[in-house]
Amino acid sequence: MSLEGRFDPDAGGADGDGVVRVAGDARQRYHDARGYGYPLEGNEIALAPVEAAHLLYRGDLEAVVDEEGRRLDFREFVAREPGTDFGVRFLVYADLRSRGFYLSPATEPWVANPLESADLAVFPRGKGPRDGEIEHPLRVVGERADVAASDLEEGVLAVVDEESEITYFDVNRLDPRGTSQSAGDDSSSTDADDSLPTDVEADLLTDRVVVWEPPLDLYERHFYGQPLEGREYDEPTLQCSLLEATYLAERGVISLEPSVVRDRGREVEGERFDRRLRVYTDLRERGVVPKTGYKFGADFRTYADVESVADLGHSELLVRVHPADYVFEPRDLALDVRLAHGVRKTMVFALVDDTADRDAETARGADDSTGDGADAAIEWWSLERLTP
């Protein structure tokens, strides 16, 4: 026998959307057996609108009676569009249900501990809301919605495009680490190399620096610059980017005043230069070698374990640098992640708080018990495609 639900707009529901109350043997049939809703008194349960819509869609619920006594079928119930973004949320809910997952709104009383910035809580396969374990906090957006960098949370981002196709992204915080040597900076997480020279002759050109007669290790071991002579060289003359040159000048490796190189970088790139320099410096201090990511449409590609350029493996990460208040468009996220996947790399976003002082104690990770000198004003996020 099919059951009917009764819409209660005043009951506490997800995002204040109200709930659909279902009596009879609803608790055993829907909640206990299939993880829908939450129990009320006796055998009655309360369903979120998205759950009620799914049961109507499947024919498991015959109708929902609204506040005016009208019996609504699936088509009529969905046409009401209860709540914000109901349409895209229903599509994701139905898709994951069809894949064998139980899921619910990510708020009380469906889950004991509400999930910040998440719309749905996805439970592990074979488990439901009573097991107290959540596999994925999930946020749902349409392809035209903005995603503020400040709102990123670990979990899954589901993007529904205009043809109702769904793309899932696994969103995680990242702590980039490597074993590559830096330029002998004592704050590095790797062993400092005191063999690097000081005051090597260099010339500042329009948008790059030429380093004359550097030791071979500067390129072959530490992977700074590119040889002017190409791949065939005995003692290379190095062309360095303004980022590399500023970093080396600040550490006294080359014979240029750091402020002069830095000012040229600002002339060439504008405000992006300081932000990218900050990320470049942080990566080097983490033992990771950043090189230009231009041919991949990114700021950097990175190498975590450089022992010799002659034995250089593939880069692992593509890094885009953005200010902390950046706002993503889902279309751009999809493009970046797909490109990174296509070249067997992980897409990473470095979000920089431009208001933080790089030299301030709080920005140097003073509260970080590891004492590794990582820049606390930079948040690292990785995004990868996910197939549920």
FENJOMO-V619783 format. One record per backbone hydrogen bond with DSSP energy under -1.0 kcal/mol. NH is the residue of the N-H (numbers start at 0). CO is the residue of the C=O. If there is no record, write none. Layout:
BEGIN
nh=NH co=CO
nh=NH co=CO
END
This chain:
BEGIN
nh=4 co=62
nh=5 co=20
nh=6 co=64
nh=7 co=18
nh=15 co=12
nh=16 co=13
nh=18 co=7
nh=19 co=46
nh=20 co=5
nh=21 co=44
nh=26 co=42
nh=28 co=24
nh=29 co=25
nh=30 co=25
nh=31 co=26
nh=32 co=27
nh=34 co=30
nh=35 co=29
nh=37 co=45
nh=39 co=43
nh=43 co=40
nh=44 co=21
nh=45 co=37
nh=46 co=19
nh=51 co=47
nh=52 co=48
nh=53 co=49
nh=54 co=50
nh=55 co=51
nh=56 co=52
nh=57 co=53
nh=59 co=54
nh=60 co=54
nh=61 co=2
nh=63 co=71
nh=64 co=4
nh=65 co=69
nh=68 co=65
nh=71 co=63
nh=76 co=72
nh=77 co=73
nh=78 co=74
nh=80 co=77
nh=88 co=84
nh=89 co=85
nh=90 co=86
nh=91 co=87
nh=92 co=88
nh=93 co=89
nh=94 co=90
nh=95 co=91
nh=96 co=92
nh=97 co=93
nh=99 co=96
nh=100 co=95
nh=103 co=120
nh=105 co=118
nh=109 co=106
nh=110 co=106
nh=114 co=105
nh=117 co=114
nh=118 co=137
nh=119 co=137
nh=120 co=103
nh=121 co=135
nh=122 co=101
nh=126 co=123
nh=130 co=127
nh=134 co=121
nh=135 co=121
nh=137 co=119
nh=138 co=155
nh=140 co=157
nh=142 co=159
nh=144 co=141
nh=146 co=327
nh=148 co=325
nh=150 co=147
nh=151 co=148
nh=154 co=170
nh=155 co=136
nh=156 co=168
nh=157 co=138
nh=158 co=166
nh=159 co=140
nh=160 co=164
nh=163 co=160
nh=166 co=158
nh=168 co=156
nh=169 co=383
nh=170 co=154
nh=171 co=381
nh=173 co=379
nh=177 co=285
nh=178 co=303
nh=179 co=286
nh=179 co=303
nh=187 co=184
nh=188 co=284
nh=195 co=192
nh=198 co=251
nh=199 co=252
nh=202 co=209
nh=204 co=207
nh=208 co=239
nh=209 co=202
nh=210 co=237
nh=211 co=200
nh=217 co=214
nh=218 co=215
nh=219 co=215
nh=220 co=216
nh=221 co=216
nh=222 co=218
nh=223 co=217
nh=225 co=238
nh=227 co=236
nh=229 co=226
nh=237 co=210
nh=238 co=225
nh=239 co=208
nh=244 co=240
nh=245 co=241
nh=246 co=242
nh=247 co=243
nh=248 co=244
nh=249 co=245
nh=251 co=248
nh=252 co=247
nh=254 co=199
nh=260 co=256
nh=261 co=257
nh=262 co=258
nh=263 co=259
nh=264 co=260
nh=265 co=261
nh=266 co=262
nh=267 co=263
nh=268 co=264
nh=269 co=265
nh=272 co=269
nh=274 co=270
nh=275 co=271
nh=276 co=272
nh=277 co=273
nh=278 co=274
nh=279 co=275
nh=280 co=276
nh=281 co=277
nh=282 co=278
nh=283 co=279
nh=284 co=280
nh=285 co=281
nh=286 co=283
nh=287 co=282
nh=288 co=302
nh=290 co=300
nh=292 co=298
nh=295 co=292
nh=296 co=293
nh=297 co=292
nh=298 co=318
nh=299 co=318
nh=300 co=290
nh=301 co=316
nh=302 co=288
nh=308 co=219
nh=310 co=307
nh=311 co=308
nh=315 co=301
nh=317 co=345
nh=318 co=299
nh=319 co=347
nh=321 co=349
nh=323 co=351
nh=325 co=322
nh=327 co=146
nh=331 co=328
nh=332 co=328
nh=333 co=329
nh=334 co=330
nh=335 co=331
nh=336 co=332
nh=337 co=333
nh=338 co=334
nh=339 co=335
nh=340 co=336
nh=341 co=337
nh=342 co=338
nh=343 co=340
nh=344 co=339
nh=345 co=315
nh=347 co=317
nh=348 co=380
nh=349 co=319
nh=350 co=378
nh=351 co=321
nh=352 co=376
nh=353 co=351
nh=355 co=352
nh=359 co=356
nh=365 co=360
nh=367 co=364
nh=370 co=367
nh=375 co=362
nh=377 co=374
nh=378 co=350
nh=380 co=348
nh=381 co=171
nh=382 co=346
nh=383 co=169
nh=385 co=167
END
